[in-house]
């Protein structure tokens, strides 16, 4: 059985007391501790030391506060049985912007320093490479680069995989899809921590601290059947169902054989939204891929060009030709409404995309007591969002919609 809690506390001492209770209640069960912590920088050391002393086997990361509890300390914990792993498979560079798609076929760009370790065989100028060729090469060898801890696991022995990652999880996601195509995959893109710990992200694994890559746990079917769902609260429909008639890379080239950007602007004008700017500057517009009348996956629109017509999406791969989509608008908001009620019986793990910035308004939720413990729910938020894949029916994709929530539930 999965043991999970989310603890919201006023002070480090009240959080530590709740963690002590969790340890005493479930230490006999064994397993690996999964944790996500949002706390002031001056409290991190004592809290993480406490967690590591109670649970030497652990994977964890620093997360962001949920808007409703941003003045409090928040720590989600769960005890799980499975195969833990550490991955150093490189991810992908940032997706290209649609305004210069005509020149993208060469895909020549400056290689990030984090990618240099997969290019040692090249003797030429490593600073400038054809990225598409390099990505194809690394993707083809993804299974060979699988973390050593997972290489002996059979596909039928893994029902779900949870992981914490830096902001480039594409490498580990491709490897997991290749090795465990029928398993669910849920990745949490850890919060950015350069001004908190001096690291881009902060990951914890069995006493070690990492600044990149991924750490995770592969769960076995014996833990029970799992379902993986995703929610997109607050979206407003801008268009009816549309069909993508051509796409390339992260670009949508035509929709219903027409100009995607002009179609979007027309929909915005119809709903009274300002479309005078050529480029969309706010994180407010999205393309949703539809299935059975519901949004199955969602991509933020990062730019649009009325003359060329293309729109660029915040993804490495736009929906393919023939996909049914809708365009959506998300009104600006600071608050993310969440149901943090305890669950009775079935445990769940939820990853939530939080806003990049939070306004100055006071938090909407104030604790009646010094601590709030939500039993059965592991809830963690990050401004970098999450990545998921529901078994074999889709490729891995990421979500950064503020308030977007992915939930792995045991049924």
Buried (B, 14 or more C-beta within 10 A) or exposed (E): EBBBBBBBBBEBEBBBBBBEEBBEEBEEEEBBBBBBBBBEEEBBEBBBEBBBEBBEBBBBBBBBBBBBBBEBBBBBBBBBBBBBBBBBBBBBBEBBBBBEBEEBEEBEBEBBEBBEEBBEEEEEEEEEBEBBEBBEEBBEBBBEBBBEBBEEBEEEBBBBBBBBBBBBBBBBBBBBBBBBEEBBBBBBBBBBBEEBBEBBBBBBBBEEEBBBBBBBBBBBEEBBEBBBEBBBBBBEEBBEEBBBBBBBBBBBBBBEEEBBBBBBBBBBEEEEBEBEEBEBEEBBBBBBBBEEEEBBBBBBBBBBBBEBBBBBBBBBBBBEEEBBBBBBBBEEBBBBEBEBEEBEEEBBBBBBBBBEEBEEEEBEBEBEEBBBBBBBBBBBBBBBBBBBBBBEEBEBBBBBBBBBBBBBBBE
